[in-house]
Amino acid sequence: MCGIVGLFLKDRTLEPKLGDLLSDMLISMTDRGPDSAGIAIYRPSPDGDTKLTLQSGAPQADFVGLQADLLEAGIAASVTVKSTHAVVETAAPASDVRAFLAARRPSVRVMGAGCSVEIYKETGLPKDVVERFGIRGMGGTHGVGHTRMATESAVTTLGAHPFSTGADQCLVHNGSLSNHNNLRRALAREGITLETHNDSEVAAAYLTAEMAKGKDLGEALGSALDDLDGFFTFVVGTASGFGVLRDPIACKPAVMAETDRYVAFGSEYRALVNLPGIENARIWEPEPATVYFWDHDKAA
């Protein structure tokens, strides 16, 4: 019974308010899953740099001096610490930063990487996660959020959503996959390593693998209808895109709203009630086995 939300902004004047709007949406879903919460915010680096969101159980030990140590290793970067997370921005490849972390900060986890996405997630209530990371003050183009009721794996930071398994790609999920172990083995044969037992990470990795074949997000979601079994509602983000998919039975609740300023998703309508102009929005329940997909690049 998790709660998921998503917001894709068409109107650039709303971008400074993205974090504030998403925070209200997610907090309204608290009673659907109070174990952990997370938000992915898409806000491109102005210089086109690589961004990596890091997490540590011991941020004082891992993040103090990190910028200087990166520079000593030949990686010029800025490091912005937010509680247990830090955002590294650099012109160097993400692989260089990952190699440095593996050698010098092995306890640090990479929550997400790309040129746009930042992922903040921890155990606890949505309101506490929002406050902890200063989400309300973040602007951006689009984002997704999740509050979790753990059913198939432990309540941990790594088990929280969103899951990111590819550059600038992340997924939040309400439901359960019945064939995730088979998918996990198939992904392993393709060289894809997963970090948790959560079936939602498998779904994220599946979409990453499909997009690596040249598919866009909409096409990858279409393939998921053939290859994923179980009941699920996915909300997925990429650097420029935002997609929604429900399984053919669609037993999990979902509602969407669209105006000329935004597209919004919520597990329940109450997640949408405070959005600007919601009284004039087109409101609908997404159809089963139907891909909904918006992309800033294609709209340009």
Backbone torsions as a table, in degrees:
resi	resn	phi	psi	omega
1	MET	NA	47.1	179.7
2	CYS	-72.5	164.1	175.5
3	GLY	-118.1	131.1	180.0
4	ILE	-128.0	148.6	179.3
5	VAL	-140.0	158.5	175.8
6	GLY	-156.8	148.8	-179.8
7	LEU	-145.5	123.8	-179.5
8	PHE	-118.6	115.8	-173.6
9	LEU	-91.7	126.8	171.9
10	LYS	-91.6	-33.5	-176.1
11	ASP	-92.2	114.5	-175.4
12	ARG	-65.7	-22.1	179.2
13	THR	-68.7	-15.8	177.0
14	LEU	-85.7	-11.6	-172.5
15	GLU	-57.4	-38.3	177.8
16	PRO	-63.7	-18.1	-176.5
17	LYS	-98.5	2.8	-173.6
18	LEU	-55.8	-50.5	-178.0
19	GLY	-60.7	-39.4	179.6
20	ASP	-66.4	-44.6	-179.3
21	LEU	-65.9	-45.2	179.8
22	LEU	-63.6	-37.7	-179.9
23	SER	-61.1	-46.6	178.6
24	ASP	-61.9	-41.6	179.6
25	MET	-60.3	-46.1	-176.1
26	LEU	-70.3	-42.5	-179.3
27	ILE	-60.2	-33.9	179.3
28	SER	-65.0	-17.8	-178.6
29	MET	-96.8	9.3	-172.0
30	THR	-54.0	-43.0	-174.6
31	ASP	-75.0	-2.1	172.8
32	ARG	-85.5	-8.9	-179.9
33	GLY	175.3	91.8	-173.6
34	PRO	-91.9	10.8	-174.0
35	ASP	-77.6	-41.7	-179.3
36	SER	-158.2	165.2	-178.2
37	ALA	-151.6	157.2	178.3
38	GLY	-160.9	156.8	178.7
39	ILE	-138.6	138.4	170.3
40	ALA	-109.3	126.9	178.6
41	ILE	-113.6	128.5	176.1
42	TYR	-100.4	112.5	175.4
43	ARG	-145.0	104.6	-173.4
44	PRO	-58.7	142.1	172.8
45	SER	-64.7	130.0	-177.2
46	PRO	-60.1	-26.1	-179.4
47	ASP	-98.8	6.1	-178.4
48	GLY	72.2	19.1	-178.0
49	ASP	-72.5	162.8	171.4
50	THR	-75.0	138.8	175.8
51	LYS	-122.1	134.2	173.8
52	LEU	-125.6	129.1	173.6
53	THR	-95.7	122.1	-177.7
54	LEU	-109.2	154.5	175.8
55	GLN	-134.4	142.9	178.9
56	SER	-142.3	141.5	172.1
57	GLY	-77.3	-12.2	179.0
58	ALA	-134.9	69.7	-173.4
59	PRO	-61.4	-31.5	178.5
60	GLN	-62.5	-41.6	-179.5
61	ALA	-74.2	-38.3	-171.7
62	ASP	-88.3	-31.8	-171.8
63	PHE	-100.5	-26.8	175.8
64	VAL	-66.1	124.2	-179.1
65	GLY	82.8	2.2	-176.9
66	LEU	-63.7	-42.0	-178.0
67	GLN	-62.8	-43.0	179.6
68	ALA	-66.6	-38.6	-179.8
69	ASP	-68.6	-36.8	175.3
70	LEU	-62.1	-44.8	-179.4
71	LEU	-62.9	-39.9	177.8
72	GLU	-61.1	-30.6	179.0
73	ALA	-86.3	5.6	177.5
74	GLY	89.2	15.1	-179.2
75	ILE	-116.0	101.0	176.1
76	ALA	-74.2	125.9	-174.8
77	ALA	-155.5	156.6	166.8
78	SER	-103.9	144.4	-179.0
79	VAL	-126.8	120.3	177.8
80	THR	-113.4	115.4	-177.3
81	VAL	-91.7	131.7	174.9
82	LYS	-131.2	95.0	-179.6
83	SER	56.8	-118.9	-178.4
84	THR	-85.9	1.0	-179.2
85	HIS	-116.2	159.2	173.3
86	ALA	-144.9	141.3	176.6
87	VAL	-106.7	121.1	177.9
88	VAL	-102.3	126.1	175.7
89	GLU	-117.8	129.6	-174.4
90	THR	-156.2	153.5	173.0
91	ALA	-81.9	-9.0	-180.0
92	ALA	-76.3	157.7	176.6
93	PRO	-63.5	148.7	177.7
94	ALA	-59.1	-32.6	-179.0
95	SER	-62.3	-33.0	178.3
96	ASP	-66.8	-41.9	179.8
97	VAL	-67.2	-41.6	178.5
98	ARG	-61.3	-41.1	179.5
99	ALA	-64.7	-41.8	176.9
100	PHE	-60.5	-46.6	-178.2
101	LEU	-62.1	-42.0	-179.8
102	ALA	-60.5	-35.1	-177.6
103	ALA	-86.7	-36.8	-170.6
104	ARG	-111.7	-22.2	179.5
105	ARG	-137.3	64.5	-172.6
106	PRO	-64.5	-19.1	179.7
107	SER	-84.2	-8.3	-179.6
108	VAL	-79.8	136.7	178.7
109	ARG	-108.3	141.1	175.8
110	VAL	-92.9	113.3	-179.0
111	MET	-79.5	-32.1	-180.0
112	GLY	-172.5	157.8	-179.1
113	ALA	-150.4	156.0	179.8
114	GLY	157.2	-153.2	175.9
115	CYS	-109.6	-1.4	-172.2
116	SER	-137.1	-44.0	-167.8
117	VAL	-77.4	142.4	168.1
118	GLU	-128.3	131.7	-176.3
119	ILE	-122.0	126.1	179.2
120	TYR	-124.3	120.3	-179.3
121	LYS	-152.5	143.8	178.9
122	GLU	-157.7	168.0	171.3
123	THR	-70.2	153.1	180.0
124	GLY	118.1	177.3	-177.2
125	LEU	-73.8	151.2	177.7
126	PRO	-53.8	-41.9	-177.5
127	LYS	-62.6	-34.5	179.9
128	ASP	-74.7	-38.2	177.4
129	VAL	-65.6	-42.7	178.2
130	VAL	-58.7	-46.2	-178.6
131	GLU	-69.5	-40.5	-176.0
132	ARG	-58.7	-38.5	-174.8
133	PHE	-105.3	3.1	179.0
134	GLY	64.5	38.6	-175.3
135	ILE	-61.8	-35.9	-175.8
136	ARG	-60.4	-26.4	-178.6
137	GLY	-88.0	3.8	-176.1
138	MET	-95.2	130.9	172.2
139	GLY	-96.1	171.2	178.5
140	GLY	169.2	-178.1	-176.4
141	THR	-95.3	-33.2	178.3
142	HIS	-165.6	167.7	-178.8
143	GLY	-169.1	166.2	177.7
144	VAL	-135.9	157.7	179.5
145	GLY	-145.8	161.0	-175.2
146	HIS	-152.8	136.7	168.7
147	THR	-122.3	131.0	-162.1
148	ARG	-110.3	137.0	162.1
149	MET	-108.4	107.8	-174.1
150	ALA	-68.2	126.9	178.9
151	THR	-125.9	-34.9	-173.7
152	GLU	-114.8	-1.8	177.2
153	SER	-157.6	169.2	-171.4
154	ALA	-68.3	161.2	175.7
155	VAL	-82.9	98.8	-179.4
156	THR	-140.4	166.9	175.7
157	THR	-62.0	-45.5	-178.7
158	LEU	-64.9	-29.9	-180.0
159	GLY	-79.2	-10.4	179.1
160	ALA	-75.0	157.4	175.2
161	HIS	-97.8	161.2	0.9
162	PRO	-73.2	157.4	172.4
163	PHE	-105.7	135.1	177.9
164	SER	-126.6	123.4	-179.3
165	THR	-125.1	5.4	179.0
166	GLY	-149.5	164.8	-178.0
167	ALA	-59.4	122.1	176.6
168	ASP	59.8	22.0	179.5
169	GLN	-117.3	136.1	175.0
170	CYS	-150.4	160.8	-175.1
171	LEU	-140.6	140.9	165.9
172	VAL	-120.7	148.8	-166.6
173	HIS	-143.0	136.2	169.3
174	ASN	-121.0	117.3	-179.6
175	GLY	138.6	-157.1	-178.3
176	SER	-153.7	135.2	177.5
177	LEU	-96.2	135.4	-179.0
178	SER	-90.2	-19.5	-177.5
179	ASN	-114.0	27.3	-175.1
180	HIS	-68.6	-29.5	178.7
181	ASN	-68.1	-40.2	175.4
182	ASN	-63.5	-41.7	178.1
183	LEU	-64.4	-38.8	179.4
184	ARG	-60.2	-43.3	178.9
185	ARG	-66.4	-39.4	178.9
186	ALA	-65.0	-40.5	178.8
187	LEU	-66.9	-37.4	178.2
188	ALA	-61.4	-37.1	178.3
189	ARG	-66.1	-22.5	176.5
190	GLU	-89.7	4.2	177.2
191	GLY	86.8	15.8	-178.7
192	ILE	-96.7	119.2	-179.0
193	THR	-100.9	131.5	179.1
194	LEU	-106.9	152.0	-173.0
195	GLU	-101.6	-16.6	-174.3
196	THR	-130.3	174.6	173.9
197	HIS	-93.7	5.1	-174.7
198	ASN	-73.8	129.8	179.7
199	ASP	-65.6	-23.6	179.8
200	SER	-68.8	-32.6	175.6
201	GLU	-66.2	-34.6	175.7
202	VAL	-61.8	-44.6	178.8
203	ALA	-60.5	-43.2	178.5
204	ALA	-61.6	-43.0	-179.6
205	ALA	-67.5	-36.3	176.4
206	TYR	-59.2	-47.1	-179.6
207	LEU	-64.5	-38.9	176.5
208	THR	-59.4	-44.6	-179.7
209	ALA	-63.9	-39.6	178.8
210	GLU	-66.7	-39.5	179.2
211	MET	-70.6	-27.0	175.6
212	ALA	-66.5	-18.0	177.2
213	LYS	-84.7	2.8	177.9
214	GLY	102.4	3.5	179.2
215	LYS	-81.7	149.1	169.7
216	ASP	-83.8	178.4	-175.9
217	LEU	-61.1	-41.5	179.6
218	GLY	-60.7	-42.3	179.5
219	GLU	-67.9	-39.0	179.0
220	ALA	-65.3	-39.3	176.9
221	LEU	-64.9	-35.8	176.2
222	GLY	-62.7	-40.2	177.7
223	SER	-65.0	-32.5	-179.7
224	ALA	-60.9	-29.9	179.0
225	LEU	-63.8	-28.8	179.0
226	ASP	-85.0	-32.8	-167.8
227	ASP	-105.2	-18.2	-177.5
228	LEU	-104.4	130.3	177.2
229	ASP	-110.1	148.6	178.8
230	GLY	125.2	-163.2	175.9
231	PHE	-119.5	133.2	-172.9
232	PHE	-158.7	148.2	162.3
233	THR	-126.2	123.8	179.2
234	PHE	-110.7	139.1	162.7
235	VAL	-123.2	125.6	-169.8
236	VAL	-128.5	141.7	175.1
237	GLY	-120.5	146.6	167.4
238	THR	-127.4	-177.7	-177.3
239	ALA	-54.8	-36.7	-177.8
240	SER	-124.6	-3.8	-171.0
241	GLY	-121.3	166.0	-177.6
242	PHE	-148.7	122.2	-176.5
243	GLY	-132.1	153.3	179.1
244	VAL	-134.0	137.6	177.4
245	LEU	-147.4	133.9	171.8
246	ARG	-114.9	150.9	179.2
247	ASP	-69.8	171.2	-175.5
248	PRO	-63.4	-21.9	177.5
249	ILE	-89.3	-36.4	175.7
250	ALA	56.7	53.1	-178.8
251	CYS	-84.3	-14.3	178.3
252	LYS	-85.3	137.6	-176.3
253	PRO	-67.8	147.8	179.9
254	ALA	-162.5	143.3	176.3
255	VAL	-146.1	145.7	-179.8
256	MET	-129.0	156.3	177.4
257	ALA	-139.3	141.1	178.4
258	GLU	-139.1	134.2	171.2
259	THR	-129.8	-175.6	176.4
260	ASP	-76.1	-1.2	-179.3
261	ARG	-107.9	-23.1	-175.5
262	TYR	-165.1	166.1	165.6
263	VAL	-122.1	134.3	-176.7
264	ALA	-132.3	148.6	176.7
265	PHE	-129.0	142.6	172.3
266	GLY	-147.9	148.7	174.1
267	SER	-62.5	-28.3	177.0
268	GLU	-140.2	158.8	-177.1
269	TYR	-61.7	-30.7	-177.5
270	ARG	-59.9	-22.0	176.9
271	ALA	-68.5	-17.8	-172.9
272	LEU	-103.8	-11.6	-165.4
273	VAL	-64.8	-24.7	-177.1
274	ASN	-96.9	5.3	178.2
275	LEU	-71.2	146.0	-178.7
276	PRO	-64.0	131.0	177.1
277	GLY	72.8	18.6	-177.3
278	ILE	-62.6	-26.9	-179.1
279	GLU	-66.5	-18.4	179.2
280	ASN	-109.4	7.3	-176.9
281	ALA	-77.9	155.3	167.7
282	ARG	-81.5	119.5	-176.8
283	ILE	-110.2	132.9	177.9
284	TRP	-155.1	160.4	172.8
285	GLU	-93.9	122.5	-179.2
286	PRO	-59.3	137.4	-176.4
287	GLU	-71.1	152.3	174.4
288	PRO	-61.7	148.7	173.1
289	ALA	50.6	37.3	-178.7
290	THR	-127.6	128.2	179.7
291	VAL	-86.5	127.3	172.1
292	TYR	-113.4	129.2	-169.0
293	PHE	-149.2	128.0	175.5
294	TRP	-126.5	146.2	-176.6
295	ASP	-144.9	124.8	179.2
296	HIS	-60.8	-40.2	-176.8
297	ASP	-65.3	-40.3	-178.4
298	LYS	-75.0	-24.2	-180.0
299	ALA	-81.8	-19.5	-176.0
300	ALA	-70.1	NA	NA
